Amino acid sequence: MSFNFETTNKQIRVDAALAAQSDLKKIGIEFKPIHTPAGTFFASYTDGGNMPLGKFDMAGYTTGFYPDPMTGVLDSYSCSAVPSKDSPSGTNNYHICDPKLDDLMKAVNASVDPAVRKTALDAVQKYIFDQYYVVMMYVRANVYGYVDRFVPASFSFTSNMNWNAEDWTVK
């Protein structure tokens, strides 16, 4: 087995790719990293960007879905969002078109009840995980600075500073 791995030339991605390449070689898999400047890797469809054009076997980059995770999920996985000549502004750079996943995502937005949405979103996440559409490699450290009179709410390592904004206070 042999495949290309497209990512940017950011050092953490170079290091992760080289580690994966070394491990996969031990079991007979040829993992060929291609490190591309971010401006080319993430360029638009009309500018020939590798991601929107689907020029990869496997790709690695950082993403996050916030403040409402559903917006990012819909943009990243919907069949209707796959970039193409007819839809160059599509945002599904994974180029995944799975009708079952589309149906699961529609169920998330079918209710405004947070408990119903969470259950539906859990099903979306499990399905994406079970299909191996995305394999998480690491959680990026987020470092924030703010004045001492600002008191943010607590947030987790998988969220960003906007998490729980309704609980922010100012001294």
Buried (B, 14 or more C-beta within 10 A) or exposed (E): EEEBBBBBEBEBBBEBBEEBBEEBEEEEEEBEBBBBEEEBBBBEBEEEBBBBBBBBEBBBBEEEBBEEBBEBBBBBBBBEBBBBEEEBEBBBBBBBBBEEBBEBBEBBEEEEEEEEBEEBBEBBBEBBEEEEBBEEBEEEEEEEEEEEEEEBBEBEEBBEBEBBEEEEEEE
